[in-house]
Structure formats: structure tokens, C-alpha cells
Amino acid sequence: MATEAKTPAVPSIYDAVWALVRQIPPGRVMTYGQVATLLGSPRGARAVGYAMFFVRGGDVPWHRVVNAKGMISFGGEVDRPPLQREMLQAEGVQFDDAHRIVDFARVIWRPERVEVGPLPM
């Protein structure tokens, strides 16, 4: 009986998003579009948003992904935006009265390279 060569499992796009988001350091953020672009899909910000919505469990710091204006997006679960703000503030991220991240340019994380493995085609 011949043995079949095993091909490595290719992660879903959500797996790739979660792998990248896990690398964001505490006190720093990335935008939905930035995550999508780094994963090779510059128009995939909405897919990143869905991936963040479907995070379950505590190993993916979903709260560190914000919109391009440096604000928390209000969509999905009603209780998540206040929780996201609280979690970011606990990491030292500050917000102004307009709900924007203070000194967004300093807080945004711009990795030189990322490790997420092969992406689905």
C-alpha cells in the first residue's frame, strides 16, 4: 500500500488575520486596512472586521484593531466597543473627547515584517 504525501494545512483567511493580530504588542494598534494590506489583500478591510467579530476566547487581542480614523468601529455586538475602549485604555492607549486615539501616529504599529504562514488562494 502506497503512502500519501501529506500536504501542510493552509490556514483560512481568519487564521491568517488572527496570527497577525496576535503579534500586535500591548499598547499598540493596527487598522483593519493595514492588517488586510499586510496579508496581501489591500481591499480586504471588511474581511478583517469579520475575523475580529468572530474571535472567541482570549488568545487573539481583537481590541487592538481599529478603523483608519483611529477610532473604535461600532458594529456587531453592542457591548464590544465600550469593552474595546476599556481594554485599550488598560494598555495605556488614550482617547480624546471625539473618541479618537490620542497620538494615533505613535500608537499605530507598523511591523517591518510579519510571520503568518501560507495564505489561502
N, C-alpha and C positions, 0 to 999 in steps of 0.2 A: 504494500500500500504506500503510495507516494505521499509525502508530507507537503502540505501547502505552506508557502511562504506567508508569514503574517505581515500585513501592512499596518503601519502605525495608525492609530486612530487620529482622525483630523478633527480638531475642535470645532464646535459650532461658532458662529459669529459672537454669540453671547459669551461663550467660553473665552474667546479672544479678548472681548471687551473687559470681562471680569479679570482676566490675567493682567491686563494693562492697568486697570484701576487699582488692583492690589498693590501696585508699585508706587502709587502716589503717596508721598510722605505726609505724616500728620502736619496740620497747619498749612498745607498747600492744596491747591485745587487745579482741575483741568476743566475745559469746556467740552460739551458734547461734541462739537465740531472738531475740536483738537484731537480727541480720542479717535473719532472716525478717520480723520486725516492720517494719523499715525498708523492706523490699521489698514491704510490703502484705499479708503473709501471716503474721499472728502465731502461727498454729498450724503453721508450716512448718519448725520447727527440724530435723526429721529430714531434710527435703529439703536443707537447708543442709549437714547432715552428709554426705549422699551426694555433694553437689557438692564438698566438701573431699576426700572419699575419691578422687574421680575426677580431681583435679588432677594433671596431668602436665607436667613442665617447671618452670622456675624463676621464672616471672613472676607467679604468684599466691602470696602469703605465707600459705598454708594454716595454718601453725603458729600464726598469731595469732588463731585462732578456738578458743575453749574452752567448756566447759559452764557453766551458770549458777552452779555452786558455786565457780567459779574454779579448776577442775581440768581436766586433760587427760583426755579420754574415751578409754577403752580399748576399741577395736572396730576391725574391719577388719584391716589389716596389723599383725602383731606388732611389727615394728621401728619403726613410726611414733611411738608415744608417747614412747619414750626420745629419739628424734631431735627430736620437737617440743619436749620439755623443754630439750634441749641448745640448740636454735635460739633459744628464748625467753630462756634464760639468757645466751646470747651477746649479746642485745639489752638486757640489764640487768634482765630480769624474774626475781624471786627466788621460790623455793618454800620452804614450811616442811616440817617432818618428816611432816606428813599429806598432802603432795603438793599443797597448795593454794597459789595465788599469794598472796604476801605483799602486803598493802595493795591488795587487788583493786579496791577502790573508786577508788583513784588510778590504777591501771594500765588500767582499762577505758576504752575510747574511746567517747565519746558525741558523734558529729558533729552539728552544727546542721542540716546538710542534706547530701544525697548526690546524686551525679550518676551514674546508671546507664543512662539511656535508657529507651525504652518496654519494658514487660514483656509477656510473652505472656498472653493471656486464656484 
